[in-house]
Amino acid sequence: MFEDLLKVKTWNAETNGRFLDALNDYFDEDKCKYVAEIAGELMERGDRANRVSAETLLTYAAAHYTRDGEEAQAPVFFMLGKFHEQNADYATASEWYRKSAATGALGGTAQAALRAALLGSGLTYTDDLRDKLLASGGAIDLGLREDRIYEYIGWYLVYEHDGDDELRRKYAERIIGLVRTSEYVPDLLFQKDDVRDQFAAPECVKEFAERLAAEHKAELAAQENEPKA
């Protein structure tokens, strides 16, 4: 669906209008779903013009496709969170993720709540983090890398708070490995069913992983320098 429009390399106001016109006969729930999907495609292209179109479409959907209720708008809210997350505006991203989670929509709600908590706290421990992780881990999802990275960070923070060094190190290694994978391994190699597991670590996640890598290296060096019994 919308294949002809997706063949347009760079979207603009005219392309946006054609796409919105094509949605006229759908229910608002379907409109929100298609807007989120198309915006995600445009965001993946990475250039400024397509990202502007993505934000324009998402903002329009959030403001106008309201007849089926906020639950129907959950994918639009989630994608707006992702858009601002990619722009390193983590406070705004957290608010959109929180709004997506608050809809109670089936699927994605727990992950949105987890992202909202972590990005809103600057990737630090909060008292309700464990509950959000348990909910996220029990959610039905594809286990994509962009979801797993937040679960890994969350569990790292929980085990750091608990003083469980063994599990803390285990999750530190997972975080470091996943971020490095996002930088050096082509996304096309990671698939589940027919879904591309595309993952570009946000800057805050990269910085978090770099700090963990430095701490892990220092820990290993300290162990090597310990006097032998």
C-alpha positions as CSV (number, residue, x, y, z in Angstrom):
1,M,0.0,0.0,0.0
2,F,1.2,3.5,-0.9
3,E,4.0,1.9,-2.9
4,D,3.9,4.7,-5.6
5,L,4.3,7.4,-3.0
6,L,7.2,5.6,-1.3
7,K,9.0,5.5,-4.7
8,V,9.3,9.3,-4.3
9,K,12.8,9.7,-3.0
10,T,12.3,13.0,-1.2
11,W,9.0,13.9,0.3
12,N,7.7,17.5,0.5
13,A,4.4,19.3,1.2
14,E,2.9,18.1,-2.1
15,T,3.8,14.5,-1.4
16,N,2.4,14.8,2.2
17,G,-0.8,16.2,0.8
18,R,-1.2,13.3,-1.6
19,F,-0.6,10.8,1.1
20,L,-3.1,12.4,3.5
21,D,-5.7,12.6,0.7
22,A,-5.2,8.8,0.1
23,L,-6.1,8.2,3.8
24,N,-9.5,9.9,3.5
25,D,-11.6,6.7,3.3
26,Y,-10.0,5.0,6.3
27,F,-11.0,5.0,9.9
28,D,-8.8,7.1,12.1
29,E,-7.3,4.0,13.7
30,D,-6.1,2.9,10.3
31,K,-4.9,6.4,9.4
32,C,-2.8,6.5,12.6
33,K,-1.3,3.1,11.8
34,Y,-0.4,4.0,8.2
35,V,1.0,7.5,9.2
36,A,3.2,5.8,11.8
37,E,4.5,3.3,9.3
38,I,5.2,5.8,6.5
39,A,6.8,8.2,9.0
40,G,9.1,5.4,10.1
41,E,10.1,4.8,6.5
42,L,10.8,8.4,6.0
43,M,12.8,8.7,9.2
44,E,15.0,5.7,8.2
45,R,16.0,7.7,5.1
46,G,17.8,10.0,7.4
47,D,17.9,13.2,5.3
48,R,16.4,16.4,6.7
49,A,13.6,16.8,4.1
50,N,12.2,13.4,4.7
51,R,12.4,13.8,8.5
52,V,10.6,17.1,8.2
53,S,7.8,15.3,6.3
54,A,7.7,12.6,8.9
55,E,7.3,15.0,11.7
56,T,4.7,17.0,9.8
57,L,2.6,13.8,9.2
58,L,2.9,12.6,12.7
59,T,2.0,16.0,14.2
60,Y,-1.0,16.3,11.9
61,A,-2.2,12.8,12.9
62,A,-1.8,13.5,16.6
63,A,-3.9,16.7,16.2
64,H,-6.6,15.5,13.8
65,Y,-7.1,11.7,13.8
66,T,-8.9,11.7,17.2
67,R,-12.4,10.2,16.5
68,D,-11.3,6.6,17.4
69,G,-9.7,7.8,20.7
70,E,-6.2,8.1,22.0
71,E,-5.8,4.3,22.0
72,A,-5.8,4.4,18.2
73,Q,-3.2,7.2,18.3
74,A,-0.7,5.1,20.3
75,P,1.5,4.3,17.3
76,V,1.7,7.9,16.3
77,F,2.6,9.0,19.8
78,F,5.2,6.3,19.9
79,M,6.8,7.3,16.6
80,L,6.8,11.0,17.7
81,G,8.8,9.7,20.8
82,K,11.2,7.9,18.5
83,F,11.5,11.0,16.3
84,H,12.6,13.3,19.2
85,E,14.8,10.5,20.6
86,Q,16.7,10.5,17.4
87,N,17.0,14.3,17.6
88,A,18.5,13.9,21.1
89,D,15.5,15.8,22.6
90,Y,15.1,13.2,25.3
91,A,12.7,15.2,27.5
92,T,10.2,15.6,24.6
93,A,10.7,12.0,23.5
94,S,9.9,10.8,27.1
95,E,6.7,12.8,27.1
96,W,5.5,11.3,23.8
97,Y,6.4,7.7,24.9
98,R,4.6,8.4,28.2
99,K,1.6,9.5,26.2
100,S,1.7,6.4,24.1
101,A,1.9,4.2,27.1
102,A,-1.0,6.0,28.8
103,T,-3.4,5.0,26.0
104,G,-3.4,1.4,27.2
105,A,-3.2,0.2,23.6
106,L,-2.5,-3.5,23.1
107,G,1.2,-4.0,22.1
108,G,4.0,-1.6,22.6
109,T,2.6,0.0,25.8
110,A,5.1,-1.6,28.2
111,Q,8.0,-0.7,25.9
112,A,6.8,2.9,25.6
113,A,6.5,3.2,29.4
114,L,10.0,1.8,29.8
115,R,11.5,4.2,27.3
116,A,9.6,7.1,28.9
117,A,11.0,6.2,32.4
118,L,14.6,5.8,31.2
119,L,14.8,8.8,28.9
120,G,13.0,11.0,31.4
121,S,15.4,10.1,34.1
122,G,18.5,10.4,32.0
123,L,19.2,6.7,32.0
124,T,19.3,6.5,35.8
125,Y,17.6,4.2,38.4
126,T,14.0,5.1,39.5
127,D,11.9,3.3,42.1
128,D,9.4,2.0,39.6
129,L,11.9,0.8,37.1
130,R,11.8,-2.9,38.1
131,D,8.0,-3.0,37.6
132,K,8.3,-1.5,34.2
133,L,11.0,-4.0,33.2
134,L,8.9,-6.9,34.4
135,A,5.9,-5.6,32.3
136,S,8.1,-5.0,29.3
137,G,9.7,-8.4,29.5
138,G,6.3,-10.1,29.5
139,A,5.0,-8.1,26.6
140,I,4.4,-9.7,23.2
141,D,7.0,-8.3,20.9
142,L,9.5,-9.2,18.3
143,G,12.4,-8.8,20.6
144,L,14.0,-6.2,18.3
145,R,17.4,-4.8,19.2
146,E,16.1,-1.2,19.8
147,D,13.7,-2.7,22.4
148,R,16.3,-4.9,24.0
149,I,18.8,-2.2,24.5
150,Y,16.4,-0.4,26.9
151,E,15.6,-3.6,28.8
152,Y,19.4,-4.2,29.1
153,I,20.0,-0.7,30.4
154,G,17.1,-1.0,32.8
155,W,18.3,-4.3,34.3
156,Y,21.9,-3.0,34.5
157,L,20.6,-0.1,36.6
158,V,18.5,-2.4,38.8
159,Y,21.4,-4.7,39.5
160,E,23.7,-1.8,40.1
161,H,21.2,-0.5,42.6
162,D,20.9,-3.9,44.2
163,G,24.7,-4.3,44.5
164,D,24.6,-7.5,42.4
165,D,28.0,-7.2,40.6
166,E,27.7,-10.4,38.7
167,L,24.5,-9.5,36.9
168,R,25.5,-5.9,36.6
169,R,28.6,-7.0,34.6
170,K,26.5,-9.4,32.6
171,Y,24.2,-6.6,31.4
172,A,27.0,-4.2,30.9
173,E,28.6,-6.7,28.4
174,R,25.2,-7.1,26.7
175,I,24.8,-3.3,26.3
176,I,28.3,-2.8,25.0
177,G,28.0,-5.6,22.5
178,L,24.6,-4.5,21.3
179,V,25.7,-0.9,20.7
180,R,28.9,-2.1,18.9
181,T,26.7,-4.3,16.7
182,S,24.6,-1.4,15.8
183,E,27.7,0.4,14.5
184,Y,29.5,-2.3,12.7
185,V,27.1,-5.0,11.5
186,P,24.7,-4.3,8.6
187,D,21.1,-4.1,9.9
188,L,19.9,-6.4,7.1
189,L,21.6,-9.4,8.7
190,F,19.3,-9.1,11.7
191,Q,15.8,-10.2,10.9
192,K,12.9,-11.9,12.6
193,D,10.4,-13.3,10.2
194,D,10.2,-10.6,7.5
195,V,10.9,-7.7,9.9
196,R,14.2,-5.9,9.5
197,D,15.8,-5.4,12.9
198,Q,17.1,-1.9,12.2
199,F,18.9,-0.3,15.1
200,A,20.8,2.9,15.4
201,A,21.8,3.6,19.0
202,P,20.7,7.0,20.2
203,E,23.5,9.3,21.4
204,C,22.6,8.9,25.0
205,V,22.8,5.1,24.7
206,K,26.1,5.3,23.0
207,E,27.5,7.5,25.7
208,F,26.1,5.2,28.4
209,A,27.8,2.2,26.6
210,E,31.1,4.0,26.3
211,R,31.1,4.8,30.0
212,L,30.4,1.1,30.8
213,A,33.1,0.0,28.5
214,A,35.6,2.3,30.2
215,E,34.5,1.1,33.7
216,H,34.7,-2.6,32.5
217,K,38.2,-2.1,31.2
218,A,39.3,-0.4,34.5
219,E,37.8,-3.3,36.5
220,L,39.7,-5.9,34.5
221,A,42.9,-3.9,34.9
222,A,42.4,-3.7,38.6
223,Q,41.9,-7.4,38.8
224,E,45.1,-8.1,36.9
225,N,47.0,-5.8,39.3
226,E,45.7,-7.5,42.4
227,P,48.5,-9.2,44.4
228,K,48.5,-13.0,43.9
229,A,47.8,-15.1,46.9
